[in-house]
Amino acid sequence: MPDYRIVNLARTLVDYSTRIKAGDQVFIMAAPVAAPLVQELYKLTIQRGAHPLVLADLPGLNAIFFEHAHEEQLRYVSPVLQQIIETFDVRISVRADTNTRELSGIDPARQAVRAQAMRPLMKTAMERGASGALRWNVVMFPTDAYAQDADMSLADFEDFVYSACLCDQPDPVASWQQVEARQQILVDWLKGKREAHLVGPDTDLTVGIAGRTFINSSATHNMPSGEIFTGPEETKVNGHVRFSFPAVTHGREVTDVRLWFEDGVVVKWSAAKNEEFLTQMLNADAGARRLGEFAFGTNFGIQRFIKSILFDEKIGGTVHLALGNGYPETGSINQSAIHWDMICDLRQGGQVTVDGEVFMKDGKYLLWA
């Protein structure tokens, strides 16, 4: 018998997060280690009358590709993947890495070329997601690699993951609906506001939000969730920010990232580790130096950093900013080959004011006080 929490997670993903129904074309991507979750997803998808397609993401293939691919291969986009992104109704991506650092030795310039080649597909996926034509979700299956990154045993990490996903609750869907209702209080208050001002350790940043829409994220696209986000005005970000936690992406850990903005553009940057990779990503294209996302973490069930952005960006009392591509449903028009989230912890001595009113202080939302 599978872990009841895996069963709960699969049911939540199928019936709540992506609302799979008869006739839907459903794409599931996962590594073999995630078989217990994939099997439950597959069974439920079949039971709902949909048409699942499962592709295995074998460990080590990405490293082989980036090490050996020629320029033409780096730029090649599979027509099969293109058809999936353009025509399927549902996409569920199960993250289940067995080595979170397998790309650490890859030339970042090669990764940037690949990201540029995949940019049109990212644009299509975001546009279809914004219109509702593509229902998607990204979820983690606990592995030893993730547990090691988090400095936890696998058993403890499994408890952490399933608790954060609310899949240890008797009715996970009802629990996520309660999260949505609570977050809506913040979203309603932010409607019509013009500017947010972040102040914290080595941080003093203003972010224009006039005319932009905050999205209430409650596990319909990310599992777990617990955030509200928008796309900031592309030319209205000014000041400097220091990101409290390492920015982990593409198999690399970039630490102590600091960015300086003028009229929406990153004009100066530094990092204590892997600064060259940061530079490569910022130079990916013009949109990479602007923000595509500005968000508040609201999941106070997540209080520790585990080096997985899927969880870390939701930490209650933090703010995260994403360089690069924005979500069209927020009003963002920024386009880029990258979307890179970085987290600023405001739980100790930080404050966010919105149009001059205190919105969050020391990581606590005043509307929830």
N, C-alpha and C positions, 0 to 999 in steps of 0.2 A: 504494500500500500504506500502511495506517495505521501510525503509530509502534507498534513492538512493545510499548512500555510501556502504550499505551492498550489494546491487545488484552489484555495481562496484567491490567490494572486491571478491564476489563469482565468477564473470566472470574472474577476473584476476587470481584467484587461479586455475580455471578450464582450461582456454584457454592459459595462459602464464606460470604460475608456474609449473603445473603438466602436461599440454598438454594432457588432457584426450581425448581419441578417441574411436571409436566404438570397442567393444569387450573387453575393459580394465576391469579388476576387481578392484574396487575402495573401499577402507576401510576408513570410516569416523568415528572418535571417538570424542564425544563431550558431555558436560553436558546439561541437559534439558534447562537451561537458554539461551543457544546459539541457540535455535530452529529457530529464524529468519534467521540466516546465514546457518544453516544446511539445512533448507528447500530450500533455493536458490541453495546450492551446489547439493542437491539431484535432483532438477528439471533439472539443467543444465547437470548433469551427465547422466540422463535419455535421455535428448534431444541429447546428443552426441553419444548415442548408446552404452554406457558403462553399467556396472553392479554394482551398488552401494550396499554396506553393511554398515548400520549405527548401531553402538553400543553406548548405553547411559552410560555415566560415572556419576553415581548418587553421589551427595554430601554425604560425611560421610562414604562411603564404605571403603576407604583406611584406615581411622582411626580404623574402626571396625576390619578390617583384621589384622592390625599390633598389635592391643590390644589382640585379641583372638586366632590368628593362632598358631598352634603347629609347631615345628621345621620342620616336614615333609611338612606341608602346606606352610611354608615360602619358601621351596625349590622346590615346585611343579610348573611346567610350563605347562600351558594349551596347549594341542595339537591343539586346535582351533586357539589360538593366534600364535602358531608356524607355522601352515599352512598359516595363513594370511601373516606373515612376509616372509615366504619362497616362496610363490607363487603369491601373489597379485601384480598388476602392479603399483598401486598408493595408498599412505597412506596420509590422511589429518588429522592432530591432531589439534582440536580446543580447546585451553585452555580457560576455562570459570569458574574459581574457585569462589565459593561463600564464602569460608573461606580459606585464604592463609596460615593460621597457624594451621590447624586442626591436623597436625602431630607433633606439638611442644612438646607434652608430651610423645612421643614414644621413647623407648630405641633405640639409634642409632645403637646399635649392631644388633638389629633385622632388621633394614633397610639395614645394610651391608650384612647380610645373604641373604636377598631378592635380593639385587643388584648382588651378586655373582651368584645366581640361574638364573638371567636374562641375564647374561653376554654373553652366546652363541647366544641368540637372538639379542643382540645389535651388536655383531660381524657380524652376518648374514645380518642384516639391513644395516650396514655401507658398507659391501662388495657389496651388491646388489645395494646400492645407488651409490657407486663409479663406478660400471660398467654400470649404467644406467638402470638396470633391474627393479629397484624400484624407481619411482619418488615420492618424499615425500615433505610435507610442514607442518610446525608448525605455527599456527596463533592464535591470541588472539581475543576473543569476549569480549568487555568491560562489566564489572560487577561492582556492588557496592564495592565488596571487593578490586578489583584492584584500583578503584578510591580512596578508603580510604587509601590504602597503599601509593598512590601518593599524598595524601593531596589535592584532587580535588573533585569537585562535579561530579556526573555521567555524566551530560551533557558536562562539560568541558573536562572530560576524554575521552568521545566519540569523541569530536572534535580533541583531541590530537592524539588518536589512528588512526582515519581515515586519518588525515593529514599525520602522519608518514608513513602510508601505501600508500599514494598518491591516495587514493580512493575518495578524494574530487576534483580530477583533471578531466577535460573533457575526457582525454584518459590516464588512469593509466598505461596501457601497454607501450605506447609511452614514458611516463615519466620514467618508470623503465628501458627502453632501453637506455635512455639518461644517467641514473645513471651508467649503465653497461659500456657505452663507456667512461665516465669520469674516472671510476675506473680502466679501462684497461690501462690507462696511467701509473698508479702506478704499476700495475702488470707487465707490459712490462719492466719498469725500474728495478724492483727487480729481474728479471730473470737473473740467473747466479751469483747473489751476494752470499757472504759467511757468513757474520756475522752482526747482528744488536746489537747495544749498547744503552740501555735505561738508561737515567739519569733523576731523578726527586726527589721530596721530599722523603727522606728515601729510595731511590731506586738507585741502580747501578748494572745493570744486563746485561750480554752478552748472546746472543742467537744464536747458530749456525744454519744457514739455507742453507748450501751448498748442492746442489743436490736436494733441495726441491722445490715444485711447489706451488706458491700462487694462490688461487682460487678467482675468481671474483664473489662475492656473491651479486646478485641483485634481490632478492625476489623469486628465483626459489626454495629455500628450506626453508628459513625463511621469514615470512611476519610480520613486515617489515624487510628489509635488509639494506645494506649500510655498507659493511665491505669487507676486503680482508684478507684471512687467509691461513696459512700453518701449517704443522706439523714440529716442530723444530727437529734438530738432537738430538737423545735421550741422548747422552753423552756430549753434547756441550752447556749446560746451566750452567752458573756460576755467583755468586754474590747474591744480596739480593733485594727483592722487597716488597714494602708496597702497599696494595690495598686500594684505596681511598674510595671506597664505600663498604657497607656491602655485603657479599657474601650470597645470599639467595638461598637455595635449600632444597628440601625434607621437606618443612614446617618450616625451621629454618633460622634464621638470624645470621650470624657469622660476627662480626664487627672487624675492625682494624686488618685484617689478615696480617701477615708478614711471608715471607718464605725465607729461605736461601738455596741456591743450591750449590752443589759441583759435578762437572762432570755429570750434568743432574739430580741428585737425591736431593730431599728435605731432608736435614740433620738436620734442626732446624726449628721450627715454633712457632707462638704464635698468640693469638687472645684475644681481650678484652672481648668478649662475645661468649659463646658456643665453647670454645676451646676444650672441651671434644669431641664434635661432629666433629670438624676439625680433631682431632687425630684419631677418629674412621675411618673417610673417608680416611685419609692418610695410614692407616693400612689395608685398604680393600684388597690390593694385591700389588705385586711388582710394577706394572705399575702405581698405584695411586700416587706414589711419583715422577713420571716423567711427563713432559708436553706432551700433545697430540695435543695442538693447540697454535699458536701464531698469533695474529690478530690485525689489525688496524680498528678502528671505523671511518667511513667516512660519516655518515649521519648527516649533520649539521642542519637538520630539527628537530633532537632530541637533546636537550640541557639540559634536566633536568633528574635527577635520579628518577625512579618511583618504584624501587624494583621489577622489572621484567626483567630478563636477556635477554629476547627476544628483548626488546627495549634498555635496558641500555648498552649492549655490542656494540651497533651500534653508541653510542654518538660520534659525530665528534670530533676528537682530542684526543681520548683515545686509550689505548692499552688493550687488554684482553688476558689472558693466561688461558688455561684449563688444569687442572690436569687430568691425566688418558687417556682414549682411544682416539686414533688419527684417523683422516680420511685417509683411504688408498690412495685416489686420490692425496693427498699432498706428498706422499712418506713416511708418518709416519708408523712405525712398532710397535708403542707402543700399548699395549693391556691392558685393565683394565675393571673392572665392573663399574667404574664411569667415568663421563665426566663432570667436574665442572668448569665453567667459572668464572673468577674473573677479576675485572676491575681496571686498573691503570690510573688515570687521569693525563695527561701531558699538560693540557691547560694553566697552570700557572707555568712557570719556568721549564718545562720539555723539553727534547730533545731526538730524536732518530737519531743516525748516522748509516749508513750502509756502511760497508767497508771504514769507515773514512769520508764519505760524509754525510752532514746533509740532512736527509730525512723529518723530521718533527721537528718543533720548536714551542714551546708554543701552541701546538695543531693545527698548520697550516702546510699543506703539501706544501713544496717549489715548487714541480712540478706544483701545481695549482695556484701558485702566479701570 
